[in-house]
Amino acid sequence: MKRAQALFDKIAIYFMVALFIGVGVMHFIKTETFASAMPEYLPAKILLVQLTGVIEILGALGLIVEKTRKPAGICIALFLVCVFPVNLNMALNPELFPKIPVWALWLRLPIQGLLIWLALRSSRYRTGCQKPDKAADVLGNQ
């Protein structure tokens, strides 16, 4: 069971790294597209798109290194909470995004919750040797 969980966690990290580097890079390739998804009340949309692209790439890179994995996963989760209004704006205003099916706009909302969970789960994954549990050490169960 622990091997299956470790394999799942490792795959989750690779998935999150690929996803966030890919989407982060797209923030610089399709800047106007990302800016058009933002609610009207947000200022400096182009700058915000570029800033969020950098945050996504840095968060993904942070997941790669074990020492930075925990803060990176937590930051990605918080970031996803912060950008949730953009996805909600898209779902509530589907006429502004005629190329995207309405169902896909709504599907993004629960997917964002799944990504938050994966980011937090990834933040706890450890590789290599781990310190034994103190209780197991005292009992001689290693």
C-alpha positions in Angstrom: 0.0 0.0 0.0 2.8 2.4 0.9 4.5 1.7 -2.5 1.3 2.5 -4.3 0.9 5.8 -2.4 4.6 6.7 -3.0 4.2 5.9 -6.7 1.0 8.0 -6.9 2.7 10.9 -5.1 5.7 10.7 -7.4 3.4 10.8 -10.5 1.4 13.6 -8.9 4.6 15.7 -8.6 5.7 15.0 -12.2 2.2 15.9 -13.3 2.1 19.1 -11.3 5.6 20.2 -12.5 4.7 19.6 -16.1 1.3 21.3 -15.8 2.6 24.4 -14.0 5.7 24.9 -16.2 3.5 24.4 -19.3 0.8 26.8 -18.2 3.3 29.2 -16.8 5.1 29.4 -20.2 1.7 29.8 -21.9 1.2 33.0 -19.9 4.0 34.5 -21.9 2.9 33.0 -25.3 -0.8 33.7 -25.0 -0.7 36.7 -22.7 -3.7 38.5 -24.2 -5.8 35.3 -24.0 -5.1 35.0 -20.3 -5.7 38.7 -19.7 -9.1 38.5 -21.4 -10.1 35.8 -18.8 -9.5 38.2 -15.9 -12.4 40.0 -14.2 -12.8 43.6 -15.1 -12.0 44.9 -11.7 -8.4 43.7 -11.8 -5.8 46.3 -12.9 -2.7 45.8 -15.0 -3.9 42.6 -16.5 -0.9 42.0 -18.7 1.5 42.5 -15.8 -0.7 40.2 -13.6 -0.6 37.5 -16.3 3.1 37.6 -16.6 3.6 37.7 -12.8 1.3 34.6 -12.4 3.2 32.9 -15.1 6.5 33.4 -13.2 4.8 32.2 -10.0 3.6 29.0 -11.7 7.0 28.2 -13.1 8.8 28.9 -9.8 6.2 26.8 -7.9 6.7 23.9 -10.3 10.5 24.2 -10.0 10.1 24.3 -6.2 8.3 20.9 -6.4 11.3 19.3 -8.0 13.7 19.9 -5.1 12.8 18.0 -1.9 14.0 20.9 0.4 11.7 23.4 -1.3 8.8 20.9 -2.1 6.7 21.7 1.0 6.7 25.5 0.7 6.3 25.2 -3.1 3.3 22.9 -2.7 1.7 25.2 -0.1 2.3 28.3 -2.3 0.8 26.6 -5.4 -2.3 25.7 -3.3 -2.6 29.3 -2.1 -2.0 30.6 -5.6 -4.8 28.4 -7.0 -7.2 29.8 -4.3 -6.2 33.3 -5.4 -6.8 32.7 -9.1 -10.1 30.9 -8.5 -12.0 34.1 -9.3 -10.6 34.1 -12.8 -12.1 30.6 -13.4 -15.3 31.6 -11.8 -15.5 34.7 -14.0 -15.0 32.6 -17.1 -17.8 30.2 -16.0 -20.2 33.0 -15.2 -19.5 34.8 -18.5 -19.3 32.1 -21.1 -20.3 34.5 -23.9 -16.9 36.1 -23.5 -15.2 32.8 -24.3 -17.2 31.4 -27.3 -14.3 29.0 -28.3 -14.6 27.1 -25.0 -17.6 24.9 -24.3 -19.7 26.1 -21.3 -19.4 22.7 -19.6 -15.6 23.0 -19.8 -15.7 26.4 -18.1 -17.7 24.9 -15.2 -15.5 21.8 -15.1 -12.5 24.0 -14.4 -13.9 24.9 -10.9 -13.8 21.4 -9.4 -10.6 20.6 -11.2 -9.1 23.6 -9.4 -10.0 21.9 -6.1 -8.4 18.7 -7.2 -5.2 20.6 -8.1 -5.2 22.3 -4.7 -5.4 18.8 -3.1 -2.6 17.5 -5.4 -0.4 20.5 -4.6 -0.8 19.9 -0.8 -0.3 16.2 -1.2 2.8 16.8 -3.3 4.2 19.1 -0.7 4.4 16.2 1.8 6.2 13.7 -0.5 9.7 12.7 0.6 12.3 10.8 -1.4 15.3 8.7 -0.3 16.0 7.7 3.3 13.6 9.0 5.9 14.1 9.3 9.7 12.4 6.5 11.5 9.3 7.2 13.5 10.4 7.8 17.1 7.8 5.4 18.5 8.9 2.7 16.1 12.5 3.4 17.0 11.8 3.0 20.7 9.9 -0.2 20.1 12.7 -1.6 17.9 10.4 -1.7 14.8 12.4 -0.2 12.0 
